[in-house]
Amino acid sequence: MADLRNNFVGIKSPNPFWLASAPPTDKAYNVERAFKAGWGGVVWKTLGEEGPPVVNVNGPRYGAIWGADRRLLGLNNIELITDRDLYVNLREMKQVKMNWPDRALIASIMVPCEEQAWKAILPLVEETGADGIELNFGCPHGMSERGMGSAVGQVPEYIEMVVRWCKQYTRMPVITKLTPNITDVRKPARAAKAGGTDAVSLINTINSITSVNLDTFSPEPSIDGRGSHGGYCGPAVKPIALNMVAEIARDPETYGLPISGIGGITTWRDAAEFLALGAGNVQVCTAAMTYGFKIVQEMISGLSDWMDAKGHRTLDDICGRAVPNVTDWQYLNLNYVSKARIDQDACIKCGRCHIACEDTSHQAITQFVNGVRHFEVIDEECVGCNLCVNVCPVENCITMEPLAAGTLDKRTGKPVDPNYANWTTHPNNPMARQAAE
């Protein structure tokens, strides 16, 4: 059996699945239910400074994007940090940690960018027995207008400064949560490392407006006829999150910095991809809000079964395994050639591959052969772009086949790519062109 036990910067949990700081972790009732369902840890919903509580809207807080089958692809939320009293949260955190000593409990914190504010709240959090803190430098709405959240996360100098304060005033491990609303995520990650952070977590939500009501002309969600930008999350943001995690994992200046991966994780496969790209564990929110806390059981069993099937005994066997295979475009092998192949037995003759290729690509798929509706790849015209694979509604009906130099087109008898064997010197090869110049 695969061992899913996780040790992230010294914070131990029975599995790598944590709930991210969000509505599902706002109170003891939710967190207790989550731990009973099997979650390995939680990041408690972001705490603010002592004083009057934050006031959230009393109305719609979420906008949504759905697929054609009504499957939720993305959520936009305009909810702020916890609107519950700081001391109520602290008491509940302490009790939950006592009840569940084997689970990870992290306190997310957001206070003004002033040393005294951080110095004041850290001992209070430490007294709960929390395993660590997460600095919320990511929220793009509401709090950022007040000089917190992504307003800090977009300024590397501020990140480094606050991280240094936290490392000075607490014994707890510090995880710095980064915003994706920035041009180059490596810069804030480098700043966090320079400040002494123990780890980074990413991504937080992406600035967004998901839709506009065309009757009232108000962005959704609408509050009394007006809307605001919010934070976008869910399966739709996963590709952005994977790229940003990989950028930090392969950056020489942050190489080895522990990463907690966040963004659109819905299945065990999603989690495995984050781990392979350098994450030490993962945090989940939208999937739990969509399907309930018990979704973690499928994630745990799926990851365990896959690891058993592949012979991976511990999480260390897969963490970071894909990072060496992420490279910049100019280092890709331009001598590599693959062509599409259509399984005629599986083909349902819908023609989507043909029309996509004919209208928008390379006219490399036939529609008729000898007057009969028949779809077949013309190797001589196919550039291996795999658009046909992605638009085909039948899984594995169209696949990509790597070809060796000199392979002949079975229809024409001509070489698939007459310049293939000499591609390293072909004028269309940008590397060869640069060398010639």
C-alpha positions in Angstrom: 0.0 0.0 0.0 1.2 3.5 -0.9 2.1 5.6 2.1 0.3 9.0 1.8 1.6 10.5 5.0 2.8 14.0 4.4 5.5 16.1 6.1 5.3 19.6 4.8 8.0 21.9 6.4 7.7 19.8 9.5 3.9 19.9 9.6 2.6 16.4 9.6 -0.7 15.1 8.3 -2.1 11.7 7.3 -2.4 12.6 3.7 -1.4 15.6 1.4 -5.0 16.9 1.0 -5.7 20.1 2.9 -8.7 22.4 2.7 -7.7 25.9 1.6 -8.5 29.0 3.5 -12.1 29.8 2.4 -15.7 29.4 3.5 -15.4 25.7 4.2 -12.8 26.4 7.0 -14.6 29.3 8.6 -15.7 27.6 11.8 -15.2 24.6 14.0 -18.3 22.9 12.8 -17.1 22.8 9.2 -13.6 21.8 10.1 -14.7 19.0 12.4 -16.9 17.6 9.6 -13.9 17.9 7.2 -11.6 15.9 9.5 -14.2 13.3 10.0 -14.5 12.9 6.2 -10.7 12.4 6.0 -9.0 15.6 5.1 -5.4 15.7 6.2 -5.4 19.4 7.2 -7.1 22.7 6.9 -6.0 26.3 6.5 -8.5 28.2 8.7 -10.3 31.0 7.0 -8.3 34.2 7.1 -8.2 36.0 10.4 -8.1 39.7 10.7 -6.8 42.0 13.4 -8.5 42.6 16.7 -11.4 45.2 16.5 -14.7 45.6 14.7 -15.3 42.5 12.5 -15.2 42.6 8.8 -18.6 43.1 7.2 -19.6 40.9 4.3 -22.4 41.4 1.9 -25.8 40.0 2.8 -26.6 38.7 -0.7 -25.1 36.8 -3.5 -21.4 36.2 -3.1 -20.7 33.9 -6.1 -20.7 34.1 -9.8 -20.2 30.9 -11.9 -19.1 29.5 -15.2 -20.6 26.2 -16.3 -19.9 23.7 -19.0 -22.5 22.5 -21.4 -23.6 19.8 -19.0 -24.0 22.3 -16.2 -20.8 21.1 -14.5 -19.3 23.9 -12.5 -16.0 25.0 -14.2 -15.3 28.2 -12.2 -16.5 30.3 -9.3 -16.1 34.0 -8.8 -16.4 35.1 -5.2 -16.7 38.5 -3.6 -16.6 37.2 0.0 -14.1 38.8 2.3 -12.0 37.3 5.1 -13.8 35.9 8.2 -16.5 38.2 9.6 -16.4 36.3 12.9 -14.8 37.7 16.0 -11.1 37.0 16.2 -11.3 35.5 19.7 -14.1 33.2 18.7 -12.0 31.9 15.9 -9.0 31.5 18.1 -11.0 29.5 20.8 -12.4 27.2 18.2 -9.0 26.6 16.5 -7.5 25.6 19.9 -10.4 23.2 20.6 -10.2 21.6 17.1 -6.5 21.1 17.4 -6.9 19.4 20.7 -9.6 17.1 19.3 -7.6 16.3 16.2 -3.8 16.3 17.1 -2.9 14.2 14.1 -4.3 16.7 11.5 -2.6 19.9 10.2 -4.2 23.1 11.3 -2.8 26.3 9.7 -4.0 29.8 10.5 -4.3 32.2 7.5 -3.7 35.7 8.6 -4.2 39.1 6.9 -3.6 42.3 8.9 -2.4 45.8 7.8 1.1 46.1 6.5 2.5 47.4 9.8 5.0 45.6 12.1 2.9 46.2 15.2 -0.2 44.6 13.7 1.7 41.4 12.9 3.6 41.4 16.2 0.3 41.6 18.0 -1.6 38.8 16.3 1.1 36.2 16.1 1.3 35.2 19.8 -2.5 34.9 19.9 -2.4 32.4 17.0 0.6 30.6 18.5 -1.3 30.0 21.7 -4.0 28.0 19.8 -1.5 25.2 19.1 -1.8 25.8 15.4 0.9 24.0 13.3 1.8 27.0 11.2 0.6 30.3 9.6 -0.2 31.2 6.1 0.3 34.9 5.1 -2.6 35.9 2.8 -1.0 38.0 0.2 -3.4 36.9 -2.5 -7.0 38.0 -2.1 -7.7 40.3 -5.1 -10.9 42.0 -3.9 -12.3 43.9 -0.9 -9.2 43.7 1.3 -6.8 44.7 -1.4 -8.5 48.1 -1.7 -7.6 48.5 2.0 -3.9 47.9 1.3 -3.9 44.2 2.2 -4.2 40.9 0.3 -2.9 41.1 -3.3 -2.0 44.8 -2.7 0.9 43.4 -0.7 1.4 40.3 -2.9 2.1 42.5 -5.9 5.0 44.3 -4.2 8.0 42.0 -3.6 9.5 44.4 -1.1 6.4 44.3 1.1 6.4 40.5 0.9 10.0 40.2 2.1 9.4 42.8 4.9 6.3 41.1 6.3 7.8 37.6 6.1 10.8 38.9 8.1 8.5 40.3 10.8 6.7 37.0 11.1 9.9 34.9 11.2 11.0 37.3 14.0 7.9 37.1 16.1 6.8 33.5 15.9 8.2 30.0 16.2 5.6 28.6 13.8 6.4 27.7 10.2 5.5 30.5 7.8 3.8 29.7 4.5 3.5 32.7 2.1 0.4 32.6 -0.1 1.1 34.3 -3.4 -1.3 36.1 -5.8 -1.6 35.1 -9.5 -2.5 38.7 -10.3 1.0 39.5 -11.3 3.2 39.4 -14.4 6.0 37.1 -13.1 5.2 34.9 -10.1 8.9 34.1 -9.5 9.6 37.6 -8.2 7.2 37.5 -5.2 8.4 33.9 -4.5 12.0 35.1 -4.5 11.1 37.9 -2.1 9.3 35.5 0.2 12.4 33.3 0.2 14.7 36.2 0.9 12.5 37.1 3.9 13.0 33.6 5.3 9.6 32.0 4.5 9.5 28.3 5.1 7.2 27.7 2.1 4.9 29.3 -0.4 1.4 28.4 -1.4 -0.3 29.3 -4.7 -2.3 30.2 -6.5 -4.9 32.5 -4.8 -7.9 33.6 -6.8 -7.7 35.4 -10.1 -9.3 38.9 -10.6 -12.4 38.4 -12.6 -16.0 39.3 -13.6 -17.7 36.1 -14.7 -20.8 37.6 -16.4 -23.1 40.5 -16.8 -26.9 40.4 -16.4 -28.1 41.7 -19.7 -31.5 42.8 -18.2 -30.1 44.9 -15.4 -26.6 45.5 -16.9 -25.0 44.6 -13.6 -22.1 42.3 -13.1 -22.9 39.0 -11.4 -23.2 38.4 -8.5 -25.3 41.6 -8.2 -25.9 43.4 -5.0 -28.7 45.9 -5.2 -28.0 46.5 -8.9 -24.3 46.7 -8.7 -21.4 44.2 -8.9 -17.7 44.1 -8.3 -14.7 42.2 -9.5 -14.0 39.1 -7.4 -11.7 36.1 -7.2 -11.9 33.3 -9.8 -11.2 29.7 -8.8 -12.2 26.2 -9.7 -11.2 23.7 -12.4 -10.8 26.5 -15.0 -7.8 28.0 -13.2 -5.9 24.7 -12.9 -3.7 25.3 -16.0 -2.6 28.7 -14.7 -1.9 27.3 -11.3 0.2 24.4 -12.7 2.3 26.7 -14.7 3.0 29.1 -11.8 3.9 26.2 -9.5 6.3 24.8 -12.1 7.8 28.3 -12.6 8.8 28.5 -9.0 9.9 24.8 -8.8 12.3 25.2 -11.7 13.6 28.7 -10.9 17.2 28.5 -9.8 16.6 31.2 -7.2 13.7 29.4 -5.5 14.7 25.8 -6.3 13.9 23.6 -3.3 11.5 26.0 -1.8 8.5 24.0 -0.5 5.3 24.6 -2.4 1.7 24.0 -1.4 -0.2 23.7 -4.6 -3.7 25.3 -5.0 -6.0 25.9 -8.0 -8.8 23.8 -9.5 -7.9 20.5 -7.9 -10.9 18.3 -8.2 -9.6 14.7 -8.6 -6.7 12.6 -7.4 -5.2 13.1 -10.9 -5.2 16.8 -10.5 -3.4 16.4 -7.2 -0.8 14.1 -8.7 0.0 16.6 -11.4 0.6 19.3 -8.9 2.8 17.0 -6.9 4.8 16.0 -10.0 5.4 19.7 -10.8 7.0 20.4 -7.5 4.2 20.8 -4.9 4.7 19.1 -1.5 1.0 18.9 -0.8 -2.2 20.4 -2.2 -5.0 22.6 -1.0 -8.6 22.3 -2.2 -11.6 24.6 -2.0 -14.0 24.7 -4.9 -14.3 20.9 -5.3 -15.4 20.6 -1.6 -17.9 23.5 -2.1 -19.3 21.7 -5.2 -19.4 18.1 -4.0 -19.0 18.2 -0.3 -16.2 17.1 2.1 -16.4 13.4 1.3 -14.8 14.0 -2.1 -11.5 13.7 -0.3 -12.1 10.0 0.1 -12.1 9.5 -3.7 -8.9 11.6 -3.9 -7.2 9.5 -1.3 -8.2 6.2 -2.8 -7.5 7.3 -6.3 -4.0 8.6 -5.5 -3.2 5.5 -3.5 -4.4 3.1 -6.2 -2.4 4.9 -8.9 0.8 5.0 -6.7 0.4 1.2 -6.1 -0.1 0.5 -9.8 3.0 2.5 -10.7 5.1 1.2 -7.9 5.4 4.6 -6.0 5.7 3.9 -2.3 5.7 7.4 -0.9 4.9 10.9 -1.9 8.6 11.6 -2.3 8.7 9.2 -5.2 6.5 11.6 -7.3 7.1 15.1 -5.9 8.9 17.1 -8.5 9.4 14.3 -11.0 8.0 16.4 -13.9 10.0 19.5 -13.1 13.1 18.5 -15.2 10.8 18.0 -18.2 9.5 21.5 -18.1 11.7 23.7 -20.3 11.6 26.9 -22.4 10.3 26.7 -25.9 13.6 27.1 -27.6 14.9 23.9 -26.0 12.2 21.7 -27.5 13.3 19.0 -29.9 12.5 20.3 -33.4 13.5 17.0 -34.9 10.6 15.3 -33.3 7.6 14.5 -35.7 4.2 13.0 -34.9 1.1 12.5 -37.0 -2.5 12.0 -36.2 -4.0 8.5 -36.6 -7.8 7.8 -36.8 -9.2 4.5 -35.5 -11.7 3.7 -38.1 -13.5 1.3 -35.9 -14.1 3.9 -33.2 -14.9 6.8 -35.6 -18.5 7.9 -35.5 -18.2 9.9 -38.8 -19.2 13.2 -37.1 -16.7 15.1 -39.1 -15.6 17.5 -36.4 -11.9 16.6 -37.0 -12.2 17.4 -40.7 -14.0 20.7 -40.3 -11.7 21.9 -37.6 -8.6 21.0 -39.7 -10.1 22.2 -43.0 -11.3 25.6 -41.7 -8.7 26.5 -39.1 -5.6 24.4 -39.5 -3.8 22.5 -42.3 -6.4 20.7 -44.5 -4.9 17.4 -43.5 -8.0 15.2 -43.0 -10.1 13.9 -45.9 -13.9 14.0 -45.8 -14.6 11.5 -48.7 -12.7 8.7 -50.2 -14.1 7.3 -53.5 -17.3 9.1 -52.8 -17.8 7.5 -49.4 -17.8 9.6 -46.2 -14.5 8.7 -44.7 -12.0 10.6 -42.5 -8.3 9.9 -42.9 -5.2 11.8 -42.1 -3.1 13.1 -45.0 0.4 12.7 -43.6 2.0 15.0 -46.1 -0.1 17.9 -44.8 -0.4 17.0 -41.2 1.9 19.1 -38.9 1.0 17.0 -35.8 -0.7 19.9 -34.0 -3.3 17.5 -32.4 -6.2 19.9 -32.8 -8.2 16.9 -34.2 -7.5 14.9 -31.0 -8.9 17.7 -28.8 -12.1 18.3 -30.8 -12.9 14.6 -31.4 -15.8 13.6 -29.1 -14.7 9.9 -28.9 -11.8 9.3 -26.5 -8.8 7.7 -28.0 -10.4 7.6 -31.5 -7.7 9.9 -32.8 -4.2 9.5 -31.4 -0.7 10.9 -32.2 1.9 8.6 -33.5 5.6 9.5 -33.3 7.4 8.9 -36.7 11.0 8.1 -37.5 12.9 10.0 -40.1 12.2 8.9 -43.7 8.7 7.5 -42.9 6.6 7.4 -46.1 3.0 8.7 -46.4 1.0 5.5 -46.9 -1.4 7.4 -49.3 1.2 9.1 -51.5 4.3 7.0 -51.0 6.3 10.2 -50.4 8.3 11.1 -47.3 6.1 12.5 -44.6 8.3 15.6 -44.3 10.9 15.8 -47.1 12.9 18.2 -44.9 12.6 16.1 -41.8 16.0 14.4 -42.1 17.7 17.7 -42.6 15.6 19.7 -40.1 18.6 20.7 -38.0 19.7 22.8 -41.0 16.4 23.6 -42.5 15.8 27.4 -43.0 12.4 27.2 -41.2 14.2 26.0 -38.1 14.7 29.1 -36.0 17.7 27.7 -34.2 19.4 26.8 -37.5 18.5 30.3 -38.9 20.2 31.9 -35.9 23.2 29.8 -36.3 23.5 30.7 -40.0 23.2 34.4 -39.2 
